[in-house]
Amino acid sequence: MKASKIREIEAAEMKTKLSDANEQIFRLRFQLSMGQTDGVKKYRELRKDRARMLTIAAERAKGGK
């Protein structure tokens, strides 16, 4: 998900998406540890999306856009 799309999302919805991403990352990390390497690309994308959401949330908390 691009940062511009994340900026359009309201805070409550972003919080929901962030918790969903955390849950998916946990499940994928568990699968990877069991030797199922099918989700490596999805895992990386989720980590980056989560980082973008956290960055934008911090900007909003600081008083940015």
The first five atom37 places (N, CA, C, CB, O) and aatype in JSON, in Angstrom:
{
  "aatype": [12, 11, 0, 15, 11, 9, 1, 6, 9, 6, 0, 0, 6, 12, 11, 16, 11, 10, 15, 3, 0, 2, 6, 5, 9, 13, 1, 10, 1, 13, 5, 10, 15, 12, 7, 5, 16, 3, 7, 19, 11, 11, 18, 1, 6, 10, 1, 11, 3, 1, 0, 1, 12, 10, 16, 9, 0, 0, 6, 1, 0, 11, 7, 7, 11],
  "atom_mask": [
    [1, 1, 1, 1, 1],
    [1, 1, 1, 1, 1],
    [1, 1, 1, 1, 1],
    [1, 1, 1, 1, 1],
    [1, 1, 1, 1, 1],
    [1, 1, 1, 1, 1],
    [1, 1, 1, 1, 1],
    [1, 1, 1, 1, 1],
    [1, 1, 1, 1, 1],
    [1, 1, 1, 1, 1],
    [1, 1, 1, 1, 1],
    [1, 1, 1, 1, 1],
    [1, 1, 1, 1, 1],
    [1, 1, 1, 1, 1],
    [1, 1, 1, 1, 1],
    [1, 1, 1, 1, 1],
    [1, 1, 1, 1, 1],
    [1, 1, 1, 1, 1],
    [1, 1, 1, 1, 1],
    [1, 1, 1, 1, 1],
    [1, 1, 1, 1, 1],
    [1, 1, 1, 1, 1],
    [1, 1, 1, 1, 1],
    [1, 1, 1, 1, 1],
    [1, 1, 1, 1, 1],
    [1, 1, 1, 1, 1],
    [1, 1, 1, 1, 1],
    [1, 1, 1, 1, 1],
    [1, 1, 1, 1, 1],
    [1, 1, 1, 1, 1],
    [1, 1, 1, 1, 1],
    [1, 1, 1, 1, 1],
    [1, 1, 1, 1, 1],
    [1, 1, 1, 1, 1],
    [1, 1, 1, 0, 1],
    [1, 1, 1, 1, 1],
    [1, 1, 1, 1, 1],
    [1, 1, 1, 1, 1],
    [1, 1, 1, 0, 1],
    [1, 1, 1, 1, 1],
    [1, 1, 1, 1, 1],
    [1, 1, 1, 1, 1],
    [1, 1, 1, 1, 1],
    [1, 1, 1, 1, 1],
    [1, 1, 1, 1, 1],
    [1, 1, 1, 1, 1],
    [1, 1, 1, 1, 1],
    [1, 1, 1, 1, 1],
    [1, 1, 1, 1, 1],
    [1, 1, 1, 1, 1],
    [1, 1, 1, 1, 1],
    [1, 1, 1, 1, 1],
    [1, 1, 1, 1, 1],
    [1, 1, 1, 1, 1],
    [1, 1, 1, 1, 1],
    [1, 1, 1, 1, 1],
    [1, 1, 1, 1, 1],
    [1, 1, 1, 1, 1],
    [1, 1, 1, 1, 1],
    [1, 1, 1, 1, 1],
    [1, 1, 1, 1, 1],
    [1, 1, 1, 1, 1],
    [1, 1, 1, 0, 1],
    [1, 1, 1, 0, 1],
    [1, 1, 1, 1, 1]
  ],
  "atom_positions": [
    [[0.84, -1.16, 0.0], [0.0, 0.0, 0.0], [0.89, 1.24, 0.0], [-0.96, -0.01, 1.21], [1.87, 1.32, 0.75]],
    [[0.55, 2.16, -0.83], [1.35, 3.38, -0.93], [1.04, 4.32, 0.22], [1.1, 4.08, -2.27], [-0.04, 4.29, 0.81]],
    [[2.02, 5.16, 0.53], [1.88, 6.11, 1.64], [0.74, 7.08, 1.4], [3.19, 6.87, 1.86], [0.05, 7.48, 2.34]],
    [[0.52, 7.48, 0.16], [-0.56, 8.41, -0.14], [-1.92, 7.8, 0.19], [-0.52, 8.82, -1.62], [-2.81, 8.51, 0.67]],
    [[-2.1, 6.51, -0.05], [-3.35, 5.85, 0.29], [-3.5, 5.72, 1.8], [-3.43, 4.47, -0.37], [-4.61, 5.85, 2.34]],
    [[-2.4, 5.47, 2.48], [-2.45, 5.34, 3.94], [-2.82, 6.68, 4.57], [-1.09, 4.84, 4.49], [-3.54, 6.71, 5.56]],
    [[-2.33, 7.77, 4.01], [-2.64, 9.1, 4.55], [-4.13, 9.43, 4.44], [-1.82, 10.16, 3.82], [-4.64, 10.23, 5.22]],
    [[-4.83, 8.82, 3.47], [-6.26, 9.08, 3.29], [-7.12, 8.33, 4.31], [-6.68, 8.68, 1.88], [-8.28, 8.66, 4.51]],
    [[-6.54, 7.33, 4.95], [-7.28, 6.5, 5.9], [-7.41, 7.23, 7.23], [-6.58, 5.13, 6.1], [-6.47, 7.9, 7.69]],
    [[-8.57, 7.1, 7.85], [-8.8, 7.72, 9.16], [-8.07, 6.93, 10.24], [-10.31, 7.81, 9.47], [-7.69, 5.78, 10.02]],
    [[-7.88, 7.54, 11.38], [-7.09, 6.95, 12.47], [-7.68, 5.63, 12.97], [-6.99, 7.92, 13.62], [-6.93, 4.68, 13.22]],
    [[-8.99, 5.55, 13.11], [-9.62, 4.33, 13.62], [-9.44, 3.17, 12.64], [-11.11, 4.56, 13.89], [-9.15, 2.04, 13.05]],
    [[-9.61, 3.46, 11.37], [-9.44, 2.42, 10.35], [-7.98, 2.0, 10.26], [-9.94, 2.92, 8.99], [-7.68, 0.82, 10.06]],
    [[-7.07, 2.95, 10.41], [-5.65, 2.62, 10.36], [-5.27, 1.71, 11.53], [-4.79, 3.9, 10.37], [-4.47, 0.79, 11.38]],
    [[-5.87, 1.98, 12.69], [-5.59, 1.14, 13.86], [-6.05, -0.29, 13.61], [-6.29, 1.72, 15.12], [-5.37, -1.24, 14.0]],
    [[-7.2, -0.45, 12.96], [-7.71, -1.78, 12.62], [-6.79, -2.47, 11.63], [-9.13, -1.68, 12.05], [-6.45, -3.64, 11.79]],
    [[-6.38, -1.74, 10.6], [-5.49, -2.32, 9.59], [-4.14, -2.68, 10.19], [-5.3, -1.33, 8.42], [-3.53, -3.68, 9.81]],
    [[-3.68, -1.89, 11.12], [-2.41, -2.16, 11.78], [-2.47, -3.44, 12.61], [-2.0, -0.98, 12.67], [-1.54, -4.24, 12.6]],
    [[-3.57, -3.62, 13.33], [-3.71, -4.85, 14.11], [-3.85, -6.06, 13.2], [-4.92, -4.75, 15.06], [-3.33, -7.13, 13.52]],
    [[-4.54, -5.91, 12.08], [-4.64, -7.02, 11.11], [-3.27, -7.36, 10.54], [-5.61, -6.65, 9.97], [-2.93, -8.54, 10.4]],
    [[-2.49, -6.34, 10.22], [-1.15, -6.57, 9.68], [-0.27, -7.27, 10.7], [-0.51, -5.25, 9.24], [0.49, -8.18, 10.36]],
    [[-0.37, -6.87, 11.95], [0.41, -7.51, 13.01], [0.07, -8.99, 13.13], [0.17, -6.82, 14.35], [0.95, -9.83, 13.28]],
    [[-1.22, -9.3, 13.05], [-1.66, -10.69, 13.15], [-1.16, -11.51, 11.95], [-3.19, -10.76, 13.24], [-0.7, -12.64, 12.11]],
    [[-1.26, -10.94, 10.76], [-0.79, -11.64, 9.56], [0.72, -11.85, 9.6], [-1.18, -10.86, 8.3], [1.22, -12.9, 9.21]],
    [[1.45, -10.84, 10.07], [2.91, -10.97, 10.18], [3.26, -12.09, 11.15], [3.54, -9.63, 10.65], [4.16, -12.88, 10.88]],
    [[2.54, -12.16, 12.27], [2.79, -13.23, 13.24], [2.57, -14.6, 12.61], [1.87, -13.06, 14.47], [3.4, -15.5, 12.76]],
    [[1.47, -14.75, 11.9], [1.16, -16.04, 11.26], [2.19, -16.41, 10.2], [-0.23, -16.01, 10.65], [2.63, -17.55, 10.12]],
    [[2.57, -15.43, 9.38], [3.56, -15.71, 8.34], [4.92, -16.04, 8.94], [3.69, -14.52, 7.39], [5.62, -16.92, 8.45]],
    [[5.29, -15.34, 10.0], [6.56, -15.61, 10.65], [6.57, -17.03, 11.23], [6.82, -14.58, 11.76], [7.58, -17.73, 11.18]],
    [[5.43, -17.44, 11.78], [5.31, -18.79, 12.3], [5.44, -19.82, 11.17], [3.96, -18.97, 13.04], [6.13, -20.83, 11.33]],
    [[4.79, -19.57, 10.04], [4.87, -20.48, 8.89], [6.29, -20.56, 8.36], [3.92, -20.02, 7.78], [6.76, -21.64, 8.01]],
    [[6.98, -19.43, 8.31], [8.35, -19.41, 7.82], [9.26, -20.21, 8.74], [8.86, -17.98, 7.69], [10.18, -20.9, 8.28]],
    [[9.01, -20.13, 10.04], [9.85, -20.88, 10.97], [9.6, -22.38, 10.86], [9.58, -20.42, 12.4], [10.47, -23.18, 11.22]],
    [[8.43, -22.76, 10.36], [8.12, -24.18, 10.18], [8.64, -24.7, 8.84], [6.61, -24.4, 10.27], [8.49, -25.89, 8.54]],
    [[9.24, -23.83, 8.03], [9.83, -24.26, 6.77], [8.98, -24.0, 5.55], [0.0, 0.0, 0.0], [9.35, -24.39, 4.45]],
    [[7.85, -23.37, 5.71], [7.01, -23.04, 4.56], [7.44, -21.67, 4.04], [5.48, -23.05, 4.94], [7.11, -20.65, 4.63]],
    [[8.17, -21.65, 2.95], [8.74, -20.39, 2.45], [7.89, -19.75, 1.36], [10.14, -20.64, 1.92], [8.39, -18.92, 0.6]],
    [[6.62, -20.12, 1.28], [5.76, -19.56, 0.23], [5.4, -18.1, 0.49], [4.49, -20.38, 0.12], [5.07, -17.38, -0.45]],
    [[5.46, -17.64, 1.74], [4.99, -16.31, 2.06], [6.06, -15.28, 2.28], [0.0, 0.0, 0.0], [5.8, -14.27, 2.94]],
    [[7.27, -15.47, 1.74], [8.36, -14.53, 2.0], [8.05, -13.15, 1.42], [9.66, -15.06, 1.41], [8.26, -12.13, 2.09]],
    [[7.55, -13.12, 0.21], [7.26, -11.83, -0.43], [6.12, -11.11, 0.3], [6.89, -12.04, -1.92], [6.2, -9.9, 0.52]],
    [[5.09, -11.84, 0.67], [3.96, -11.26, 1.41], [4.42, -10.74, 2.77], [2.83, -12.29, 1.58], [3.98, -9.69, 3.23]],
    [[5.32, -11.5, 3.42], [5.86, -11.1, 4.73], [6.6, -9.78, 4.62], [6.79, -12.19, 5.28], [6.42, -8.89, 5.45]],
    [[7.43, -9.65, 3.6], [8.19, -8.4, 3.41], [7.27, -7.23, 3.14], [9.2, -8.55, 2.27], [7.47, -6.14, 3.68]],
    [[6.25, -7.44, 2.29], [5.31, -6.37, 1.97], [4.54, -5.93, 3.21], [4.33, -6.83, 0.87], [4.33, -4.74, 3.43]],
    [[4.12, -6.89, 4.01], [3.38, -6.56, 5.24], [4.24, -5.77, 6.21], [2.88, -7.83, 5.92], [3.76, -4.82, 6.84]],
    [[5.5, -6.14, 6.34], [6.4, -5.41, 7.23], [6.56, -3.97, 6.77], [7.77, -6.1, 7.31], [6.56, -3.05, 7.59]],
    [[6.7, -3.77, 5.47], [6.88, -2.42, 4.94], [5.6, -1.6, 5.11], [7.28, -2.46, 3.46], [5.66, -0.42, 5.47]],
    [[4.44, -2.22, 4.85], [3.17, -1.52, 5.02], [2.96, -1.13, 6.48], [2.0, -2.39, 4.53], [2.5, -0.03, 6.78]],
    [[3.31, -2.04, 7.39], [3.18, -1.77, 8.82], [4.08, -0.59, 9.21], [3.54, -3.02, 9.65], [3.67, 0.28, 9.97]],
    [[5.28, -0.57, 8.69], [6.21, 0.52, 9.0], [5.67, 1.85, 8.46], [7.6, 0.24, 8.4], [5.79, 2.88, 9.12]],
    [[5.08, 1.82, 7.27], [4.5, 3.04, 6.72], [3.35, 3.55, 7.59], [4.0, 2.8, 5.28], [3.25, 4.75, 7.86]],
    [[2.49, 2.62, 8.02], [1.37, 3.01, 8.87], [1.85, 3.59, 10.19], [0.45, 1.82, 9.13], [1.31, 4.59, 10.66]],
    [[2.85, 2.98, 10.79], [3.38, 3.49, 12.05], [4.03, 4.85, 11.87], [4.39, 2.51, 12.64], [3.9, 5.72, 12.74]],
    [[4.72, 5.06, 10.76], [5.35, 6.34, 10.49], [4.3, 7.43, 10.33], [6.21, 6.26, 9.23], [4.45, 8.52, 10.89]],
    [[3.26, 7.16, 9.58], [2.2, 8.15, 9.36], [1.45, 8.42, 10.66], [1.21, 7.67, 8.26], [1.08, 9.56, 10.93]],
    [[1.22, 7.39, 11.46], [0.57, 7.58, 12.76], [1.42, 8.46, 13.66], [0.3, 6.22, 13.44], [0.89, 9.3, 14.38]],
    [[2.72, 8.27, 13.63], [3.62, 9.11, 14.44], [3.61, 10.55, 13.94], [5.05, 8.56, 14.41], [3.66, 11.48, 14.75]],
    [[3.54, 10.73, 12.62], [3.47, 12.09, 12.07], [2.2, 12.78, 12.55], [3.52, 12.05, 10.51], [2.22, 13.95, 12.94]],
    [[1.09, 12.05, 12.52], [-0.18, 12.64, 12.95], [-0.13, 12.98, 14.43], [-1.36, 11.67, 12.66], [-0.63, 14.03, 14.85]],
    [[0.45, 12.11, 15.22], [0.53, 12.36, 16.66], [1.41, 13.56, 16.97], [1.07, 11.13, 17.39], [1.18, 14.29, 17.94]],
    [[2.42, 13.76, 16.14], [3.33, 14.87, 16.35], [2.72, 16.2, 15.9], [4.64, 14.63, 15.61], [3.17, 17.27, 16.3]],
    [[1.69, 16.11, 15.06], [1.03, 17.34, 14.61], [1.24, 17.6, 13.14], [0.0, 0.0, 0.0], [0.94, 18.69, 12.67]],
    [[1.73, 16.63, 12.42], [1.94, 16.78, 10.98], [0.61, 16.67, 10.24], [0.0, 0.0, 0.0], [-0.44, 17.0, 10.79]],
    [[0.67, 16.21, 9.01], [-0.53, 16.08, 8.18], [-1.49, 15.18, 8.79], [-0.2, 15.59, 6.82], [-2.56, 14.96, 8.23]]
  ]
}
